[in-house]
Every structure is written in C-alpha cells, then in structure tokens.
Amino acid sequence: MDVKDDVVWHSTRVTQTERDQLCLQEPMTIWLTGLSGAGKSTLAFALEKIFVESGRSAFVLDGDNLRHGLCKDLGFSTEDRSENIRRIAEVARLMNEAGVMVMVACISPCSEQREQARSILGEERFLEVYLSTPLSVCESLDPKGLYRKARAGLIPDFTGVSAPYEVPVAPALILDASEKTVAECLGEILSKVAVK
C-alpha cells in the first residue's frame, strides 16, 4: 500500500488574496539561473535587501546555502540535480503562498529542471532571469576557486567545464553582469515585479 493513500491535504481558512493584501505584494519567485560566478547570488541578496527595506517580506534560497541543509544529501548527478531543483521549487512555492517574495539563486543547468520549477510554482509566479555572463568572465573572476578545481579534474560534472548548461529558450530577462552594473540589473528585474 502506498503511504500517500493515508496522507490527507488540510486546507487553510486564509485565502491567498488575504495573504497578498497583508504583505502588500503579489509574491512570486525570481529564479536566477546561469553559470557559477555569473552574479546570481549577488543580485538575489541585493533584491532581498531592497524588498525588506521597502517593508516587504522577502527571502533568498541560495543553491550553495541549501546544500548545507535541505539538500545536503544530494550530489551533482542529473537525478540529484533534478531533486535539488524540485525541493527548492517546492519550498519557494510554500513561501510564495505565505506571502513572501522569493529569490532563487541556483545554476539549474537543465531546461527540463527549470520547467519543472515553473510547473511547481505556476507560470504567474515564476520569473526566470538568465544571467548570460560569459564563461570566460565567470572563470576569470572564479570567486570560489571552483573553476580552477574543475579544470584540474578535482570537481567532476562541473557546469560549464565538464557538464553542460542549457541556455533558457524564453526567459523573462537576459542580463550579462559583465556588461551591466548591479544597479542596472536590479532595475531591470524590479521593472518586471508587481508591487502594490
């Protein structure tokens, strides 16, 4: 017998409209995707600060941070990456339902995984932002020293070096952080976000 047969969904007595009005925003998930070092975390945490300083509830789900807890049991195989994205999207969905604006900073290299996240969150709450910062720039910055390790063969399945990155087909925004300032990138992202 499947354990799911014994699990019952309990509905809330608070409507989504009531939550959204309380939070003064239409919560959504800004999904920042791109290579390691492309600027995802920088923009995510800057957006969080902007939202909080304007009195709005916001939170960053950073790919690296989540691998210290929620996803620490996962590796970097295709299957584990898919499960990693599924978990992140499910948490983001719950946070959106609670009225929180969520920024996800995660490489999420496969189109199929990002589409899975979009499906979980819902089209109206999923804002895909592709940081198209070129590999050469990301590798020259190498803030965590990961590219150096990957080139030395110390990190297998490293996106952009020994594992592919599938460029989004139709993201809401394409930003090259090597050509735009952080402020310019933030302005373009915020122009896509509905606030009351």
C-alpha positions as CSV (number, residue, x, y, z in Angstrom):
1,M,0.0,0.0,0.0
2,D,1.2,3.5,-0.9
3,V,1.7,5.7,2.1
4,K,0.3,8.6,0.0
5,D,-3.1,6.9,0.3
6,D,-3.0,7.7,4.1
7,V,-1.9,11.3,3.7
8,V,-4.7,13.9,3.6
9,W,-4.4,17.5,2.4
10,H,-5.6,20.0,5.0
11,S,-6.9,23.3,3.6
12,T,-6.2,26.7,5.1
13,R,-9.0,29.1,6.1
14,V,-7.0,32.1,4.9
15,T,-7.3,32.9,1.2
16,Q,-4.3,33.8,-1.0
17,T,-5.8,37.2,-1.6
18,E,-5.9,37.9,2.2
19,R,-2.2,36.9,2.5
20,D,-1.2,39.0,-0.5
21,Q,-3.0,42.1,0.9
22,L,-1.3,41.6,4.2
23,C,2.1,41.5,2.6
24,L,1.4,44.4,0.2
25,Q,2.7,42.4,-2.7
26,E,1.9,39.7,-5.2
27,P,4.5,37.2,-4.1
28,M,6.5,35.5,-6.8
29,T,9.8,33.7,-7.3
30,I,12.6,35.3,-9.2
31,W,14.6,32.4,-10.5
32,L,18.1,33.5,-11.3
33,T,19.9,30.9,-13.4
34,G,23.4,30.9,-15.0
35,L,26.9,29.7,-14.6
36,S,28.8,29.7,-11.3
37,G,30.1,33.2,-10.8
38,A,27.6,34.8,-13.2
39,G,26.2,37.1,-10.4
40,K,23.1,35.2,-9.3
41,S,23.7,35.4,-5.5
42,T,24.9,39.0,-5.7
43,L,21.6,40.0,-7.3
44,A,19.4,37.8,-5.2
45,F,20.7,39.2,-1.9
46,A,20.6,42.7,-3.2
47,L,16.9,42.2,-4.2
48,E,16.2,40.8,-0.8
49,K,17.6,43.9,0.8
50,I,15.6,46.2,-1.4
51,F,12.3,44.4,-0.7
52,V,12.9,44.2,3.1
53,E,13.9,47.9,3.3
54,S,10.7,48.8,1.5
55,G,8.7,46.9,4.1
56,R,8.1,43.7,2.1
57,S,8.8,40.2,3.1
58,A,11.5,38.5,1.1
59,F,13.9,35.6,1.3
60,V,16.8,34.2,-0.8
61,L,17.0,30.5,-1.5
62,D,20.7,30.2,-2.5
63,G,21.8,27.0,-4.1
64,D,25.0,26.7,-2.1
65,N,23.3,27.5,1.2
66,L,20.6,24.9,0.6
67,R,23.2,22.2,0.1
68,H,24.3,22.8,3.7
69,G,20.9,21.7,5.0
70,L,17.8,20.8,2.9
71,C,19.8,19.4,0.1
72,K,22.9,18.2,1.8
73,D,22.2,14.6,0.9
74,L,22.3,15.3,-2.8
75,G,25.2,15.2,-5.2
76,F,25.5,16.6,-8.7
77,S,24.3,13.7,-10.9
78,T,21.4,14.5,-13.2
79,E,19.0,12.8,-10.9
80,D,20.3,14.6,-7.8
81,R,20.2,18.0,-9.6
82,S,16.6,17.4,-10.6
83,E,15.7,16.5,-7.0
84,N,17.6,19.6,-5.8
85,I,15.6,21.8,-8.1
86,R,12.3,20.1,-7.1
87,R,13.0,20.7,-3.4
88,I,13.9,24.4,-4.0
89,A,10.8,25.0,-6.1
90,E,8.5,23.3,-3.5
91,V,10.0,25.5,-0.7
92,A,9.7,28.6,-2.9
93,R,6.0,27.7,-3.6
94,L,5.3,27.4,0.1
95,M,7.0,30.7,0.8
96,N,5.1,32.4,-2.0
97,E,1.8,31.1,-0.6
98,A,2.8,32.6,2.8
99,G,3.2,36.0,1.0
100,V,7.0,36.0,0.8
101,M,8.9,37.2,-2.3
102,V,11.5,34.6,-3.1
103,M,14.7,34.9,-5.0
104,V,16.3,31.6,-6.1
105,A,20.0,31.8,-6.9
106,C,20.8,28.4,-8.4
107,I,22.7,27.3,-11.5
108,S,19.8,25.0,-12.5
109,P,21.6,24.0,-15.7
110,C,18.9,21.9,-17.4
111,S,15.9,23.3,-19.2
112,E,13.8,20.4,-18.0
113,Q,14.6,21.1,-14.4
114,R,13.7,24.8,-14.8
115,E,10.4,23.8,-16.5
116,Q,9.7,21.5,-13.5
117,A,10.3,24.5,-11.2
118,R,8.0,26.7,-13.3
119,S,5.3,23.9,-13.2
120,I,5.5,23.7,-9.4
121,L,5.4,27.4,-8.8
122,G,2.9,28.3,-11.5
123,E,3.5,30.4,-14.6
124,E,2.2,33.6,-12.9
125,R,4.7,33.3,-10.0
126,F,7.8,32.3,-11.9
127,L,10.1,35.0,-13.3
128,E,13.1,33.4,-15.0
129,V,16.2,35.6,-15.2
130,Y,19.1,34.2,-17.2
131,L,22.5,35.7,-16.2
132,S,24.3,35.3,-19.5
133,T,27.7,36.4,-18.1
134,P,30.2,34.6,-20.4
135,L,32.1,31.5,-19.2
136,S,35.4,33.3,-19.8
137,V,34.3,36.2,-17.4
138,C,32.9,33.8,-14.8
139,E,36.1,31.8,-14.9
140,S,38.4,34.8,-14.7
141,L,36.5,36.0,-11.6
142,D,36.3,32.5,-10.1
143,P,35.2,33.9,-6.7
144,K,35.1,30.4,-5.0
145,G,38.1,28.9,-6.9
146,L,35.7,26.2,-8.4
147,Y,36.7,26.7,-12.0
148,R,40.4,26.2,-11.1
149,K,39.5,22.9,-9.3
150,A,37.2,21.8,-12.1
151,R,40.0,22.4,-14.7
152,A,42.3,20.4,-12.5
153,G,39.9,17.5,-12.5
154,L,39.1,17.9,-8.8
155,I,35.4,18.6,-9.4
156,P,33.6,16.2,-11.7
157,D,30.4,17.3,-13.5
158,F,31.1,21.0,-13.1
159,T,28.7,23.1,-15.2
160,G,30.4,25.0,-18.0
161,V,33.5,22.9,-17.8
162,S,32.7,19.1,-17.7
163,A,28.9,19.4,-17.6
164,P,26.6,21.3,-19.9
165,Y,24.5,24.4,-19.3
166,E,21.3,24.6,-21.4
167,V,20.6,28.2,-22.1
168,P,16.9,29.2,-21.4
169,V,14.8,29.5,-24.5
170,A,12.5,32.3,-23.5
171,P,13.4,33.8,-20.1
172,A,11.7,36.9,-18.8
173,L,15.1,38.7,-18.8
174,I,18.6,38.1,-20.1
175,L,21.3,40.0,-18.2
176,D,25.0,40.0,-18.7
177,A,26.5,41.1,-15.4
178,S,29.8,41.8,-17.2
179,E,28.2,44.5,-19.3
180,K,25.7,46.0,-16.8
181,T,26.2,47.3,-13.3
182,V,24.4,45.6,-10.3
183,A,22.1,48.7,-10.1
184,E,21.2,48.3,-13.8
185,C,20.5,44.6,-13.4
186,L,18.4,45.3,-10.3
187,G,16.4,48.0,-12.1
188,E,15.5,45.6,-15.0
189,I,14.4,42.8,-12.7
190,L,12.3,45.2,-10.5
191,S,10.6,46.5,-13.6
192,K,9.1,43.0,-14.0
193,V,7.9,42.7,-10.4
194,A,4.4,43.7,-9.4
195,V,4.2,45.6,-6.1
196,K,1.3,47.4,-4.5
